[in-house]
Amino acid sequence: MKVLHVDVNHPLIIEQFNALGFENDEDYTSSKEEIEDKIAAYDGLIIRSRFTIDASFLDKAKNLKFIGRLGAGLENIDTRYAKSLGIFLAAAPEGNCNAVGEHALGMLLSLFNNLNKADAEVRNGKWDREGNRGVELEGKVVGIIGYGNMGKAFAKKLKGFDVDEVICYDIEGGVEDENARQVGIMELHQRTDVLSLHVPQTASTIGMINSEFLNKFRKNIWIINTARGKCIKTEDLVSALQSKKVLGAGLDVLEYEKSSFENMFTGDGLPEAFEYLTKANNVLLSPHVAGWTVESKIKLAQTVVNKIKNKFVV
């Protein structure tokens, strides 16, 4: 097996591929077009999000047997076409789901207790106890949309917080476990206090959280999004924050991210809705790092190695 690595990952992936007898080449700087010119020489490709793997690219990858993506999803790959060519696809949602669960919980607790606002105020000499009175997670109903690896990890973290209940909604049936009860969309809208998104980016999830969807909630809610930014219509979220329909939002991902997830601050000016988010005390932002821990870097690499090893070696 000859493997091309186009994104820098934990060195264990190359070390273990070497041990399996694979030949590893690294190219972290060439353009997509330059990679296309030589991809026919390779049996395997290891990528994160540097560029999209579309049909045109795959047509040039005449000998490609597998693509390993060190991330949770495969949205930057034309999966249908790749599978039609018999290419094995290995993503690694198991590798960073614990990190995502912890990050989502951290964002929620920070929002509930005004930690980002209080920290900034104290650093500027303002001591406002009443203005930073928090709320408690105990007794709340947490609703999770998308109950795969990420959703399950977040639900597991909620054990011990004495929430009233964790409920989950998913297009697949039978996904509930000891940490969450699966419900229909109507019950999710009726009972949820905290909404956490853990869905992949697909045609059906892009823009799913919009004004119409938010206004169906019986209660005013808190939102955590560690999934994909395009799942939320930012302008509609801002309107809901202004009306207090949404009490606060923790956003690790943003609608305006580029498909590589590596850069957002490009172009002239930033959208007005984003400007609002940056100034709102009840909004917490992070740069798509929920699954980006020291430990997950190792786990992601190991997960991809194991899947490819099990498919082609064992």
N, C-alpha and C positions, 0 to 999 in steps of 0.2 A: 504493500500500500504506500502510495506517495501522497503526502498530505500538505496542503498549503494553508498557512495561518495568516489571516489578514487583519486580525485584531490582537493586541497584546492581552494575554490572560495569565493566570497563575502558571508558573513554570512546570508544575507537576504534569500538566497535560502533554507537554512535549517530552518530559522525562519518561512518562509511562508509555507513550506511543513509541518512543525509542526502544523501550524494553520489550514491546510487542513486535519489534522488527519493522515498524513503519519508518519511512524516510520523511523527515520533516523539513519543509522550507518555510521561511518567515518573510513576509513582505507587508510592512505596515504603512508604507508611504505611497505606493503606486496608485494611480487612479483606477477607477472601475474599468475603464476601457483598456488600460494596460494589463490589468488582471485577466480580463476577457481574452486577451491575445494569447495567454499562456495556460489558461485553465484546462485546456484539453489534455495537458500532460499529467493531470492529477486525478487520483482516485477519491480523495477526500478534501473537504473545505471546512475550516474552522473560522467562525465569524461571530461578532456580537451584533453591531448595528451600523457599521461604517458605511455600507451602501445596500441597496435593495438587490435581491437575487430574483430577477424577473425572467420571463420566457426567453428574451433575447440572450441573456447571460447563460441560461441553462442550455440553449441550443448549441452554444460554443463549448459546453462542458461535456464533451463526447464520452468521456470515460468516468465521469463522476459517479461514485457509488454511495457516498454519504455527505451530508452537511450537518455539522454540529454547531448549534447556536448556544452560546453561553448566556442565556437569559431565559425568562419565563415563557415567552411566546415566540411564534414564528411569523409574525405579521409582516416582517420585511422580506419574506420569501414567498414566491408564488407556489404555495404548497400543493395545490391541485395539479399543476403542470409537472412539478418535481416528482410527485408520486406516480404520475402517468408514465414518467421515464424510468420508474423503478429506483429512484434515489431515496435512500433511507434518511429520515429527518430526526435529529435528536436535539430537542430543547431540554431545559433543565429547571422546570418550575419547582421541583423538589429541592433544588439547591439553595434557593433564597427565600423560600416561603416562611421560614422562621423569622428571618430578618424583617420581612414585610409585616408579619404579624406584630412584632415588637414595635416597629416604627408606627404603625397605625394606632396601636394602643398609646404610645408616647404622645402622638399628636393629639389624641382625644383627651388625655389627662391634662396636657398643657392648655388646651382650649378651655376645658371645664374650670381650670384654676387660674386662668389669665396669666400664665407664667411668662409668655413673651412680652406682654404689655407691662406686667409688674416689674420684670427685670429691667426693661428699658427705663421705666420711671425711676426706680431706685438708683440706677446708674446716673441719672440726671438730677438727683437730689430731691425727688418727690416721694413722699411717704404716705400713700393713700390706701389705707386698709379697707375701708368700706367700698371704695371704687373697684377693689379687686376681690371682693367676696366671691367665692367659687360655688359651683354646684357639684353634687356627688353622682357617681356612676351607679351606686347602689339603688336598686328599684327601677332602673330604666330598662326599656325594651330596646335591644340592639338588633337592627335589621341588616342582613348581609345580602347583597345581590352578587351572585356568582359564588357557588360553594364548591370550588375545586381546591387545589393545594393551598392557595393564598387565603381564601375564605375560611377554610378549616383551621389554618394556623392562627388566624385572628380570633376565631371563636374559642380556640383552646386557651388563648391568653386571657380571655375574659373569666375563666373559672377562678373563683376565689374573690371576685368583686361583688358578689351578691346582687347581680343584675336580676331584674324580674324574669327575663327570658331572652335567649338569643334565638332569633328566627331567621330563616334563610329562604331566598327565592332563587330558583335556577331553572333554565329551560329543560334541563335533564331531570327526570324523575328519580326518586330513590337515593338522593345524595345525602340526606340527613344522617346525623350520627349522634353520639351521646352528648355532644356539645351544642347542637343546634337542631331545631325542629323545622322541617320544610313546610312552607306555607304558600298559598296562592298570592297573587299580586294584590288582591283586595285586602287581605288581612295584613299584608306588609304596610299598605297605606293607612290602615286603621290604627295600628298599634305602635308603629316605630317611633322611638325618640331619637335614636342615633342611626344614621344610615352609612354603611361602609361599602364601597365598591371594590369588587375583586373579579372583574370580567376582562376577557381579552378584547382587543380592538377588532371588531368585525363590522360588517355592513349594518347589522341590527343593533349594535351597541354604540355606534358613533352618534352623538347627539341625543342619546336616550334620556339623559337627565336635562329636561327642558322645563319651561314654565308650566306646560300642561301636566307633566308628570309630577312636579313639585307641589302644585296646587291640589293634588289629590290626597296629600297627607292630611290626616285629621288634626295632628298636632304640629306645632312648630318644631323643626328638627335640626339636628347637627349633622354635617356631612363630612366624611373622610374619604378621600380618593387617593389610593396608592396603586391604582390600576393603570388606566390610560387617560391622558388629558382630554382627548377628543370625545370621551364618553359624556362630558358635561359641556353644555352650551354656556360659555362663560358669561355672556351678557344676561342670560336668564338667571344664572346663579347670582349675579350682582343685584338684579332686580329683587330676587328673593331675600337677599341679605338686607337690602334697604327696607323692605316691607316687614322684616323680622320673621318671615316664613321660615327662613333658614337662620338659626341663631348664631352659627359659626361654622367655619369650614377649615379643614386641614387638607391641603393640596400638595401632594408630592409630585404631581404631574399636572401639566397645563396644556390646554388646547393649542397653544401657539408653538409647542415644541416641533422641531424638525423631525423627520422620520428616523434620523440617526440617534435621536435623544441626547446628542452630545452638545448641542448649542441651541439656544433660543434667542439670545440677544443679537439678532442680525437684522439688517434693513434699517430703514429710517423711521424712528419713532416706535412707540409701543402702543398697542390698542388701549382705548380709553377704559375698557372693562378691566384690563390687567392693571392699569394705573390705580384703579379703585382698590383692587385686591391688595396692592402693595402698601396702601395707606390705612387699611381697615384693621382696627385692633382685634376684631374677632375672626381674623383670617391668619392662618399659619401656613407658610410656604417653605418648601424644600426642593432642591434641584434634581428630582428623579433619583433619589438615593435610598428609597425605602429598602430595596433589596441589595444595597451596596455596602456590605460590611466586610471586615477582614476575614471573618469566618465564611461568609457566603462566597467570596472569591475562590476559596478552596473547594467548597461544596459544589459550586457550579461546574468547575473544571472536572472534579471527580465524577460527578453525575454523567457528564457527557462521555468521559472516558469509559465508564462502566457500560453505558448503553451501546456504544460502538464496539467495545470488546465483546459483549454478549451476543451481538449481532454477527460479527465477522470473525471472531477468534475462538470463543468458547463453544 
